[in-house]
Amino acid sequence: MEFDVNFPEEDHEHESVEVEVFSVVDDEGNEDFYKKLDEVAYEGEIYWVCQEVFLDPELTRVEDEGDIHIFKEVNLDGEEYVEYVDDYELAKKVFDIWEEHLNEGEGEEGT
């Protein structure tokens, strides 16, 4: 994880909303940006459910949103990092748990 900052994001009513964005540098040196949607605990590990975001050239505004990605939280010498989960079955399981949690929350609001 390279940095943690807040970027304004336009919502559906064109009001500015602060969104925390972090970046991950891949093996080829490309920097990708994500916003953390939620955390999921699974088999003693913490996973982050994140959505890729695309920023303007000045890195000040979210211009578009991409796919959902799953990261595993790793603590190394007191520092928090994330690792991309490239195991499809594990990522799908974490995503399904997250989605189930969201659906349960929606049902509770309506009662």
Secondary structure, DSSP 4 states (H G I P E B T S, - for coil): ---EEEEEEE-TTS-EEEEEEEEEE-TTS-EEEEEEEEEEEETTEEEEEEEEEEE-TTS-SEEEEEEEEEEEEEEETTEEEEEE---HHHHHHHHHHHHHHHHHHHHHHT-
